[in-house]
Amino acid sequence: MGKALEFLFDVGSPASYIAYKRLPEIAARTGATVSYRPFLLGGVFKATGNHSPAEIPAKGRWSSIDLANFAKRHGVPFARNPFFPINTLHLMRGAAGLQDDPRFMAYLDAVFDAMWQDPKNLGDPAEMAPVLARAGIDGDAFMSLIADDATKARLKATTDDAVARGAFGAPTFFVGDQMFFGQDRLDWVEEALAS
């Protein structure tokens, strides 16, 4: 049996999207078990004093080009979302609330694709409805889920735990106690899983 890989992510992170699309092939090659751990990137930024690269004009322009090139190199369909940045609080509460639900991966597929493959304004409920339908989730049930105190607490706990373990951005990976940051470190993650 392979090692365990923890993938800490926010769907508003294009680097998380690219990593998400590459993880199944890495898990298949290494026999790793992937644990998907949604956190709120804005909460991580606030707790650590970090900021989005998009907030720095030169870095933001470079990052957009670099991410597109990285996605192309690895065969990941990628389109910059013209509505970025989008407040992902409701999206990440949805991920936290669905973690133990059989629709969790369908939800992640639908949301990540609507953010970074076929970009939608997921801050608009009208745009969100067909994305939820694709994952087999009723809109009213989703609204109840993300308003639930247990869902809110779960996302906060995952975010706080990520910060306590040293995370400062997304995606963050853990193989045991070894932390890796960024989609561009997946080769290193794979080496750690294979060793």
Buried (B, 14 or more C-beta within 10 A) or exposed (E): EBBEBBBBBBBBBBBBBBBBBBBEEBBEEBEBEBEBBBBBBBBBBEBBEEEBBBEEEEBEEEBBEBBBEBBEEBEBEBEEBEBBBBEBBBBBBBBBBBBEBEEBEBBBBBBBBBBBBEBBBBBEEEBBBEBBEBBEBEBEEBBEBBEBEEBBEBBBEBBBEBBEEEBBBBBBBBBEEEBBBBBBBBEBBBEBBEE
